[in-house]
Amino acid sequence: MYPYFSNDFDVWQFYYPNDQEIKYSSALLREGTDFILKNYNSNSVDIVSHSMGGLVSHGYSSNLGQSPSGIRV
């Protein structure tokens, strides 16, 4: 299945610390997706997640991300 995806999609992995609040990981995910949208020929990002990653991506899509300094992102 990988050759199919490598021809049609750019596949990215997102790593985050598992010992921090989800709102901080959501902010990191926002920064990562903003980087992809800004620097690559893309106008959308599809997120596939599981378990805690689902909570992080939900926080991202619900605009719940917050930097450790308290700034909402």
PDB file of N, CA, C and O in Angstrom:
ATOM      1  N   MET A   1       0.816  -1.187   0.000  1.00  0.00           N
ATOM      2  CA  MET A   1       0.000   0.000   0.000  1.00  0.00           C
ATOM      3  C   MET A   1       0.869   1.264   0.000  1.00  0.00           C
ATOM      4  O   MET A   1       0.434   2.289  -0.524  1.00  0.00           O
ATOM      5  N   TYR A   2       2.062   1.227   0.560  1.00  0.00           N
ATOM      6  CA  TYR A   2       2.911   2.412   0.628  1.00  0.00           C
ATOM      7  C   TYR A   2       3.204   3.024  -0.741  1.00  0.00           C
ATOM      8  O   TYR A   2       3.131   4.246  -0.868  1.00  0.00           O
ATOM      9  N   PRO A   3       3.535   2.236  -1.781  1.00  0.00           N
ATOM     10  CA  PRO A   3       3.801   2.868  -3.077  1.00  0.00           C
ATOM     11  C   PRO A   3       2.616   3.688  -3.591  1.00  0.00           C
ATOM     12  O   PRO A   3       2.814   4.707  -4.252  1.00  0.00           O
ATOM     13  N   TYR A   4       1.400   3.258  -3.299  1.00  0.00           N
ATOM     14  CA  TYR A   4       0.228   4.028  -3.724  1.00  0.00           C
ATOM     15  C   TYR A   4       0.240   5.403  -3.070  1.00  0.00           C
ATOM     16  O   TYR A   4       0.048   6.419  -3.738  1.00  0.00           O
ATOM     17  N   PHE A   5       0.465   5.428  -1.767  1.00  0.00           N
ATOM     18  CA  PHE A   5       0.469   6.701  -1.063  1.00  0.00           C
ATOM     19  C   PHE A   5       1.648   7.575  -1.463  1.00  0.00           C
ATOM     20  O   PHE A   5       1.504   8.793  -1.565  1.00  0.00           O
ATOM     21  N   SER A   6       2.800   6.982  -1.688  1.00  0.00           N
ATOM     22  CA  SER A   6       3.970   7.798  -2.002  1.00  0.00           C
ATOM     23  C   SER A   6       3.828   8.504  -3.344  1.00  0.00           C
ATOM     24  O   SER A   6       4.487   9.520  -3.568  1.00  0.00           O
ATOM     25  N   ASN A   7       2.989   7.998  -4.241  1.00  0.00           N
ATOM     26  CA  ASN A   7       2.784   8.644  -5.532  1.00  0.00           C
ATOM     27  C   ASN A   7       1.750   9.763  -5.476  1.00  0.00           C
ATOM     28  O   ASN A   7       1.819  10.710  -6.259  1.00  0.00           O
ATOM     29  N   ASP A   8       0.802   9.662  -4.566  1.00  0.00           N
ATOM     30  CA  ASP A   8      -0.305  10.603  -4.550  1.00  0.00           C
ATOM     31  C   ASP A   8      -0.352  11.522  -3.334  1.00  0.00           C
ATOM     32  O   ASP A   8      -1.056  12.532  -3.352  1.00  0.00           O
ATOM     33  N   PHE A   9       0.373  11.194  -2.298  1.00  0.00           N
ATOM     34  CA  PHE A   9       0.292  11.953  -1.061  1.00  0.00           C
ATOM     35  C   PHE A   9       1.683  12.155  -0.485  1.00  0.00           C
ATOM     36  O   PHE A   9       2.577  11.329  -0.668  1.00  0.00           O
ATOM     37  N   ASP A  10       1.845  13.264   0.209  1.00  0.00           N
ATOM     38  CA  ASP A  10       2.997  13.420   1.089  1.00  0.00           C
ATOM     39  C   ASP A  10       2.547  12.930   2.449  1.00  0.00           C
ATOM     40  O   ASP A  10       1.555  13.425   2.985  1.00  0.00           O
ATOM     41  N   VAL A  11       3.246  11.978   3.013  1.00  0.00           N
ATOM     42  CA  VAL A  11       2.882  11.424   4.313  1.00  0.00           C
ATOM     43  C   VAL A  11       3.834  11.989   5.358  1.00  0.00           C
ATOM     44  O   VAL A  11       5.054  11.899   5.221  1.00  0.00           O
ATOM     45  N   TRP A  12       3.259  12.569   6.400  1.00  0.00           N
ATOM     46  CA  TRP A  12       4.037  13.175   7.474  1.00  0.00           C
ATOM     47  C   TRP A  12       3.682  12.484   8.781  1.00  0.00           C
ATOM     48  O   TRP A  12       2.561  12.009   8.964  1.00  0.00           O
ATOM     49  N   GLN A  13       4.636  12.436   9.670  1.00  0.00           N
ATOM     50  CA  GLN A  13       4.388  11.965  11.029  1.00  0.00           C
ATOM     51  C   GLN A  13       4.577  13.130  11.975  1.00  0.00           C
ATOM     52  O   GLN A  13       5.444  13.980  11.775  1.00  0.00           O
ATOM     53  N   PHE A  14       3.761  13.158  12.999  1.00  0.00           N
ATOM     54  CA  PHE A  14       3.846  14.215  14.004  1.00  0.00           C
ATOM     55  C   PHE A  14       4.168  13.575  15.348  1.00  0.00           C
ATOM     56  O   PHE A  14       3.421  12.727  15.836  1.00  0.00           O
ATOM     57  N   TYR A  15       5.267  13.981  15.934  1.00  0.00           N
ATOM     58  CA  TYR A  15       5.672  13.480  17.244  1.00  0.00           C
ATOM     59  C   TYR A  15       5.503  14.596  18.265  1.00  0.00           C
ATOM     60  O   TYR A  15       5.775  15.762  17.978  1.00  0.00           O
ATOM     61  N   TYR A  16       5.059  14.233  19.440  1.00  0.00           N
ATOM     62  CA  TYR A  16       4.857  15.209  20.500  1.00  0.00           C
ATOM     63  C   TYR A  16       5.188  14.541  21.832  1.00  0.00           C
ATOM     64  O   TYR A  16       5.093  13.320  21.956  1.00  0.00           O
ATOM     65  N   PRO A  17       5.573  15.335  22.824  1.00  0.00           N
ATOM     66  CA  PRO A  17       5.848  14.758  24.141  1.00  0.00           C
ATOM     67  C   PRO A  17       4.559  14.181  24.733  1.00  0.00           C
ATOM     68  O   PRO A  17       3.507  14.815  24.661  1.00  0.00           O
ATOM     69  N   ASN A  18       4.635  13.009  25.304  1.00  0.00           N
ATOM     70  CA  ASN A  18       3.429  12.413  25.866  1.00  0.00           C
ATOM     71  C   ASN A  18       3.246  12.760  27.341  1.00  0.00           C
ATOM     72  O   ASN A  18       2.356  12.225  28.001  1.00  0.00           O
ATOM     73  N   ASP A  19       4.081  13.648  27.852  1.00  0.00           N
ATOM     74  CA  ASP A  19       3.974  14.015  29.259  1.00  0.00           C
ATOM     75  C   ASP A  19       3.612  15.495  29.443  1.00  0.00           C
ATOM     76  O   ASP A  19       3.921  16.095  30.473  1.00  0.00           O
ATOM     77  N   GLN A  20       2.964  16.064  28.447  1.00  0.00           N
ATOM     78  CA  GLN A  20       2.547  17.455  28.578  1.00  0.00           C
ATOM     79  C   GLN A  20       1.037  17.540  28.350  1.00  0.00           C
ATOM     80  O   GLN A  20       0.416  16.586  27.883  1.00  0.00           O
ATOM     81  N   GLU A  21       0.468  18.672  28.678  1.00  0.00           N
ATOM     82  CA  GLU A  21      -0.970  18.852  28.509  1.00  0.00           C
ATOM     83  C   GLU A  21      -1.342  18.799  27.031  1.00  0.00           C
ATOM     84  O   GLU A  21      -0.573  19.219  26.167  1.00  0.00           O
ATOM     85  N   ILE A  22      -2.513  18.284  26.763  1.00  0.00           N
ATOM     86  CA  ILE A  22      -2.967  18.113  25.382  1.00  0.00           C
ATOM     87  C   ILE A  22      -3.053  19.446  24.660  1.00  0.00           C
ATOM     88  O   ILE A  22      -2.787  19.517  23.461  1.00  0.00           O
ATOM     89  N   LYS A  23      -3.424  20.510  25.376  1.00  0.00           N
ATOM     90  CA  LYS A  23      -3.522  21.818  24.716  1.00  0.00           C
ATOM     91  C   LYS A  23      -2.171  22.265  24.161  1.00  0.00           C
ATOM     92  O   LYS A  23      -2.123  22.963  23.148  1.00  0.00           O
ATOM     93  N   TYR A  24      -1.072  21.872  24.812  1.00  0.00           N
ATOM     94  CA  TYR A  24       0.246  22.223  24.303  1.00  0.00           C
ATOM     95  C   TYR A  24       0.579  21.401  23.064  1.00  0.00           C
ATOM     96  O   TYR A  24       1.147  21.921  22.104  1.00  0.00           O
ATOM     97  N   SER A  25       0.228  20.125  23.086  1.00  0.00           N
ATOM     98  CA  SER A  25       0.455  19.282  21.909  1.00  0.00           C
ATOM     99  C   SER A  25      -0.414  19.748  20.743  1.00  0.00           C
ATOM    100  O   SER A  25       0.012  19.696  19.589  1.00  0.00           O
ATOM    101  N   SER A  26      -1.626  20.202  21.042  1.00  0.00           N
ATOM    102  CA  SER A  26      -2.502  20.732  19.994  1.00  0.00           C
ATOM    103  C   SER A  26      -1.887  21.966  19.352  1.00  0.00           C
ATOM    104  O   SER A  26      -1.991  22.164  18.141  1.00  0.00           O
ATOM    105  N   ALA A  27      -1.247  22.792  20.167  1.00  0.00           N
ATOM    106  CA  ALA A  27      -0.565  23.976  19.630  1.00  0.00           C
ATOM    107  C   ALA A  27       0.600  23.567  18.734  1.00  0.00           C
ATOM    108  O   ALA A  27       0.828  24.185  17.694  1.00  0.00           O
ATOM    109  N   LEU A  28       1.341  22.530  19.129  1.00  0.00           N
ATOM    110  CA  LEU A  28       2.432  22.038  18.283  1.00  0.00           C
ATOM    111  C   LEU A  28       1.902  21.494  16.963  1.00  0.00           C
ATOM    112  O   LEU A  28       2.510  21.696  15.912  1.00  0.00           O
ATOM    113  N   LEU A  29       0.775  20.808  17.020  1.00  0.00           N
ATOM    114  CA  LEU A  29       0.172  20.297  15.790  1.00  0.00           C
ATOM    115  C   LEU A  29      -0.254  21.447  14.884  1.00  0.00           C
ATOM    116  O   LEU A  29      -0.084  21.365  13.668  1.00  0.00           O
ATOM    117  N   ARG A  30      -0.800  22.508  15.451  1.00  0.00           N
ATOM    118  CA  ARG A  30      -1.170  23.684  14.664  1.00  0.00           C
ATOM    119  C   ARG A  30       0.069  24.255  13.984  1.00  0.00           C
ATOM    120  O   ARG A  30       0.024  24.584  12.799  1.00  0.00           O
ATOM    121  N   GLU A  31       1.169  24.375  14.712  1.00  0.00           N
ATOM    122  CA  GLU A  31       2.399  24.895  14.125  1.00  0.00           C
ATOM    123  C   GLU A  31       2.880  23.997  12.990  1.00  0.00           C
ATOM    124  O   GLU A  31       3.324  24.487  11.952  1.00  0.00           O
ATOM    125  N   GLY A  32       2.789  22.678  13.189  1.00  0.00           N
ATOM    126  CA  GLY A  32       3.222  21.744  12.152  1.00  0.00           C
ATOM    127  C   GLY A  32       2.379  21.818  10.896  1.00  0.00           C
ATOM    128  O   GLY A  32       2.911  21.824   9.786  1.00  0.00           O
ATOM    129  N   THR A  33       1.069  21.873  11.064  1.00  0.00           N
ATOM    130  CA  THR A  33       0.205  21.953   9.885  1.00  0.00           C
ATOM    131  C   THR A  33       0.338  23.312   9.198  1.00  0.00           C
ATOM    132  O   THR A  33       0.292  23.393   7.971  1.00  0.00           O
ATOM    133  N   ASP A  34       0.501  24.370   9.976  1.00  0.00           N
ATOM    134  CA  ASP A  34       0.726  25.686   9.366  1.00  0.00           C
ATOM    135  C   ASP A  34       2.004  25.684   8.541  1.00  0.00           C
ATOM    136  O   ASP A  34       2.049  26.274   7.462  1.00  0.00           O
ATOM    137  N   PHE A  35       3.046  25.023   9.042  1.00  0.00           N
ATOM    138  CA  PHE A  35       4.306  24.922   8.304  1.00  0.00           C
ATOM    139  C   PHE A  35       4.095  24.201   6.975  1.00  0.00           C
ATOM    140  O   PHE A  35       4.574  24.657   5.936  1.00  0.00           O
ATOM    141  N   ILE A  36       3.389  23.095   7.006  1.00  0.00           N
ATOM    142  CA  ILE A  36       3.133  22.333   5.776  1.00  0.00           C
ATOM    143  C   ILE A  36       2.343  23.172   4.785  1.00  0.00           C
ATOM    144  O   ILE A  36       2.695  23.240   3.607  1.00  0.00           O
ATOM    145  N   LEU A  37       1.285  23.807   5.252  1.00  0.00           N
ATOM    146  CA  LEU A  37       0.440  24.602   4.350  1.00  0.00           C
ATOM    147  C   LEU A  37       1.201  25.788   3.760  1.00  0.00           C
ATOM    148  O   LEU A  37       0.967  26.167   2.612  1.00  0.00           O
ATOM    149  N   LYS A  38       2.102  26.368   4.533  1.00  0.00           N
ATOM    150  CA  LYS A  38       2.844  27.533   4.065  1.00  0.00           C
ATOM    151  C   LYS A  38       3.979  27.164   3.116  1.00  0.00           C
ATOM    152  O   LYS A  38       4.242  27.888   2.156  1.00  0.00           O
ATOM    153  N   ASN A  39       4.653  26.042   3.374  1.00  0.00           N
ATOM    154  CA  ASN A  39       5.889  25.731   2.660  1.00  0.00           C
ATOM    155  C   ASN A  39       5.781  24.665   1.579  1.00  0.00           C
ATOM    156  O   ASN A  39       6.750  24.402   0.866  1.00  0.00           O
ATOM    157  N   TYR A  40       4.619  24.057   1.455  1.00  0.00           N
ATOM    158  CA  TYR A  40       4.431  23.024   0.442  1.00  0.00           C
ATOM    159  C   TYR A  40       3.211  23.359  -0.391  1.00  0.00           C
ATOM    160  O   TYR A  40       2.349  24.129   0.035  1.00  0.00           O
ATOM    161  N   ASN A  41       3.142  22.794  -1.550  1.00  0.00           N
ATOM    162  CA  ASN A  41       2.043  23.088  -2.464  1.00  0.00           C
ATOM    163  C   ASN A  41       0.786  22.349  -2.004  1.00  0.00           C
ATOM    164  O   ASN A  41       0.391  21.340  -2.589  1.00  0.00           O
ATOM    165  N   SER A  42       0.176  22.867  -0.958  1.00  0.00           N
ATOM    166  CA  SER A  42      -0.998  22.220  -0.385  1.00  0.00           C
ATOM    167  C   SER A  42      -1.944  23.268   0.174  1.00  0.00           C
ATOM    168  O   SER A  42      -1.510  24.290   0.706  1.00  0.00           O
ATOM    169  N   ASN A  43      -3.226  23.010   0.050  1.00  0.00           N
ATOM    170  CA  ASN A  43      -4.214  23.902   0.650  1.00  0.00           C
ATOM    171  C   ASN A  43      -5.047  23.183   1.702  1.00  0.00           C
ATOM    172  O   ASN A  43      -5.997  23.748   2.243  1.00  0.00           O
ATOM    173  N   SER A  44      -4.689  21.936   1.990  1.00  0.00           N
ATOM    174  CA  SER A  44      -5.381  21.198   3.046  1.00  0.00           C
ATOM    175  C   SER A  44      -4.466  20.118   3.600  1.00  0.00           C
ATOM    176  O   SER A  44      -3.495  19.708   2.965  1.00  0.00           O
ATOM    177  N   VAL A  45      -4.806  19.671   4.803  1.00  0.00           N
ATOM    178  CA  VAL A  45      -4.074  18.607   5.470  1.00  0.00           C
ATOM    179  C   VAL A  45      -5.102  17.639   6.026  1.00  0.00           C
ATOM    180  O   VAL A  45      -6.034  18.055   6.715  1.00  0.00           O
ATOM    181  N   ASP A  46      -4.949  16.363   5.740  1.00  0.00           N
ATOM    182  CA  ASP A  46      -5.801  15.323   6.309  1.00  0.00           C
ATOM    183  C   ASP A  46      -5.064  14.704   7.489  1.00  0.00           C
ATOM    184  O   ASP A  46      -3.894  14.340   7.376  1.00  0.00           O
ATOM    185  N   ILE A  47      -5.747  14.587   8.615  1.00  0.00           N
ATOM    186  CA  ILE A  47      -5.123  14.052   9.818  1.00  0.00           C
ATOM    187  C   ILE A  47      -5.738  12.698  10.140  1.00  0.00           C
ATOM    188  O   ILE A  47      -6.958  12.556  10.221  1.00  0.00           O
ATOM    189  N   VAL A  48      -4.882  11.719  10.320  1.00  0.00           N
ATOM    190  CA  VAL A  48      -5.291  10.389  10.771  1.00  0.00           C
ATOM    191  C   VAL A  48      -4.634  10.189  12.124  1.00  0.00           C
ATOM    192  O   VAL A  48      -3.416  10.309  12.249  1.00  0.00           O
ATOM    193  N   SER A  49      -5.432   9.886  13.136  1.00  0.00           N
ATOM    194  CA  SER A  49      -4.878   9.780  14.479  1.00  0.00           C
ATOM    195  C   SER A  49      -5.523   8.624  15.236  1.00  0.00           C
ATOM    196  O   SER A  49      -6.527   8.051  14.812  1.00  0.00           O
ATOM    197  N   HIS A  50      -4.910   8.307  16.364  1.00  0.00           N
ATOM    198  CA  HIS A  50      -5.393   7.207  17.189  1.00  0.00           C
ATOM    199  C   HIS A  50      -5.065   7.504  18.645  1.00  0.00           C
ATOM    200  O   HIS A  50      -4.002   8.046  18.949  1.00  0.00           O
ATOM    201  N   SER A  51      -5.961   7.155  19.527  1.00  0.00           N
ATOM    202  CA  SER A  51      -5.752   7.231  20.970  1.00  0.00           C
ATOM    203  C   SER A  51      -5.451   8.678  21.392  1.00  0.00           C
ATOM    204  O   SER A  51      -6.246   9.572  21.101  1.00  0.00           O
ATOM    205  N   MET A  52      -4.338   8.923  22.063  1.00  0.00           N
ATOM    206  CA  MET A  52      -4.031  10.276  22.512  1.00  0.00           C
ATOM    207  C   MET A  52      -3.890  11.234  21.336  1.00  0.00           C
ATOM    208  O   MET A  52      -4.204  12.418  21.451  1.00  0.00           O
ATOM    209  N   GLY A  53      -3.417  10.719  20.206  1.00  0.00           N
ATOM    210  CA  GLY A  53      -3.341  11.549  19.004  1.00  0.00           C
ATOM    211  C   GLY A  53      -4.710  12.050  18.578  1.00  0.00           C
ATOM    212  O   GLY A  53      -4.828  13.141  18.021  1.00  0.00           O
ATOM    213  N   GLY A  54      -5.743  11.260  18.837  1.00  0.00           N
ATOM    214  CA  GLY A  54      -7.105  11.702  18.559  1.00  0.00           C
ATOM    215  C   GLY A  54      -7.498  12.875  19.436  1.00  0.00           C
ATOM    216  O   GLY A  54      -8.184  13.791  18.983  1.00  0.00           O
ATOM    217  N   LEU A  55      -7.070  12.854  20.685  1.00  0.00           N
ATOM    218  CA  LEU A  55      -7.356  13.976  21.579  1.00  0.00           C
ATOM    219  C   LEU A  55      -6.580  15.221  21.150  1.00  0.00           C
ATOM    220  O   LEU A  55      -7.106  16.333  21.193  1.00  0.00           O
ATOM    221  N   VAL A  56      -5.342  15.029  20.741  1.00  0.00           N
ATOM    222  CA  VAL A  56      -4.525  16.151  20.278  1.00  0.00           C
ATOM    223  C   VAL A  56      -5.138  16.756  19.015  1.00  0.00           C
ATOM    224  O   VAL A  56      -5.263  17.977  18.915  1.00  0.00           O
ATOM    225  N   SER A  57      -5.517  15.924  18.059  1.00  0.00           N
ATOM    226  CA  SER A  57      -6.090  16.445  16.818  1.00  0.00           C
ATOM    227  C   SER A  57      -7.465  17.068  17.062  1.00  0.00           C
ATOM    228  O   SER A  57      -7.839  18.021  16.378  1.00  0.00           O
ATOM    229  N   HIS A  58      -8.219  16.540  18.028  1.00  0.00           N
ATOM    230  CA  HIS A  58      -9.496  17.178  18.380  1.00  0.00           C
ATOM    231  C   HIS A  58      -9.254  18.564  18.970  1.00  0.00           C
ATOM    232  O   HIS A  58      -9.962  19.516  18.641  1.00  0.00           O
ATOM    233  N   GLY A  59      -8.257  18.672  19.838  1.00  0.00           N
ATOM    234  CA  GLY A  59      -7.903  19.974  20.388  1.00  0.00           C
ATOM    235  C   GLY A  59      -7.477  20.942  19.308  1.00  0.00           C
ATOM    236  O   GLY A  59      -7.818  22.124  19.356  1.00  0.00           O
ATOM    237  N   TYR A  60      -6.732  20.448  18.333  1.00  0.00           N
ATOM    238  CA  TYR A  60      -6.308  21.276  17.191  1.00  0.00           C
ATOM    239  C   TYR A  60      -7.514  21.747  16.391  1.00  0.00           C
ATOM    240  O   TYR A  60      -7.637  22.936  16.097  1.00  0.00           O
ATOM    241  N   SER A  61      -8.401  20.831  16.040  1.00  0.00           N
ATOM    242  CA  SER A  61      -9.537  21.201  15.185  1.00  0.00           C
ATOM    243  C   SER A  61     -10.564  22.043  15.934  1.00  0.00           C
ATOM    244  O   SER A  61     -11.368  22.734  15.308  1.00  0.00           O
ATOM    245  N   SER A  62     -10.549  21.995  17.261  1.00  0.00           N
ATOM    246  CA  SER A  62     -11.475  22.795  18.065  1.00  0.00           C
ATOM    247  C   SER A  62     -10.837  24.099  18.543  1.00  0.00           C
ATOM    248  O   SER A  62     -11.410  24.811  19.367  1.00  0.00           O
ATOM    249  N   ASN A  63      -9.650  24.405  18.023  1.00  0.00           N
ATOM    250  CA  ASN A  63      -8.912  25.610  18.408  1.00  0.00           C
ATOM    251  C   ASN A  63      -8.683  25.690  19.910  1.00  0.00           C
ATOM    252  O   ASN A  63      -8.822  26.757  20.507  1.00  0.00           O
ATOM    253  N   LEU A  64      -8.334  24.567  20.520  1.00  0.00           N
ATOM    254  CA  LEU A  64      -8.061  24.549  21.948  1.00  0.00           C
ATOM    255  C   LEU A  64      -6.579  24.632  22.249  1.00  0.00           C
ATOM    256  O   LEU A  64      -6.177  24.591  23.412  1.00  0.00           O
ATOM    257  N   GLY A  65      -5.754  24.749  21.204  1.00  0.00           N
ATOM    258  CA  GLY A  65      -4.312  24.785  21.411  1.00  0.00           C
ATOM    259  C   GLY A  65      -3.869  25.994  22.181  1.00  0.00           C
ATOM    260  O   GLY A  65      -4.420  27.083  22.019  1.00  0.00           O
ATOM    261  N   GLN A  66      -2.879  25.809  23.017  1.00  0.00           N
ATOM    262  CA  GLN A  66      -2.346  26.908  23.814  1.00  0.00           C
ATOM    263  C   GLN A  66      -0.872  26.666  24.041  1.00  0.00           C
ATOM    264  O   GLN A  66      -0.459  25.550  24.356  1.00  0.00           O
ATOM    265  N   SER A  67      -0.077  27.713  23.881  1.00  0.00           N
ATOM    266  CA  SER A  67       1.344  27.582  24.128  1.00  0.00           C
ATOM    267  C   SER A  67       1.581  27.554  25.637  1.00  0.00           C
ATOM    268  O   SER A  67       0.742  28.024  26.406  1.00  0.00           O
ATOM    269  N   PRO A  68       2.714  27.006  26.062  1.00  0.00           N
ATOM    270  CA  PRO A  68       2.996  26.965  27.496  1.00  0.00           C
ATOM    271  C   PRO A  68       2.991  28.346  28.146  1.00  0.00           C
ATOM    272  O   PRO A  68       2.763  28.451  29.351  1.00  0.00           O
ATOM    273  N   SER A  69       3.237  29.406  27.378  1.00  0.00           N
ATOM    274  CA  SER A  69       3.207  30.759  27.949  1.00  0.00           C
ATOM    275  C   SER A  69       1.790  31.297  28.081  1.00  0.00           C
ATOM    276  O   SER A  69       1.591  32.405  28.580  1.00  0.00           O
ATOM    277  N   GLY A  70       0.794  30.516  27.635  1.00  0.00           N
ATOM    278  CA  GLY A  70      -0.601  30.926  27.792  1.00  0.00           C
ATOM    279  C   GLY A  70      -1.222  31.540  26.565  1.00  0.00           C
ATOM    280  O   GLY A  70      -2.408  31.868  26.576  1.00  0.00           O
ATOM    281  N   ILE A  71      -0.449  31.706  25.501  1.00  0.00           N
ATOM    282  CA  ILE A  71      -0.964  32.314  24.275  1.00  0.00           C
ATOM    283  C   ILE A  71      -1.801  31.278  23.524  1.00  0.00           C
ATOM    284  O   ILE A  71      -1.325  30.177  23.249  1.00  0.00           O
ATOM    285  N   ARG A  72      -3.046  31.627  23.191  1.00  0.00           N
ATOM    286  CA  ARG A  72      -3.901  30.727  22.439  1.00  0.00           C
ATOM    287  C   ARG A  72      -3.470  30.756  20.983  1.00  0.00           C
ATOM    288  O   ARG A  72      -3.175  31.812  20.424  1.00  0.00           O
ATOM    289  N   VAL A  73      -3.441  29.576  20.384  1.00  0.00           N
ATOM    290  CA  VAL A  73      -3.067  29.471  18.974  1.00  0.00           C
ATOM    291  C   VAL A  73      -4.171  28.798  18.190  1.00  0.00           C
ATOM    292  O   VAL A  73      -4.046  28.615  16.980  1.00  0.00           O
TER     293      VAL A  73
END
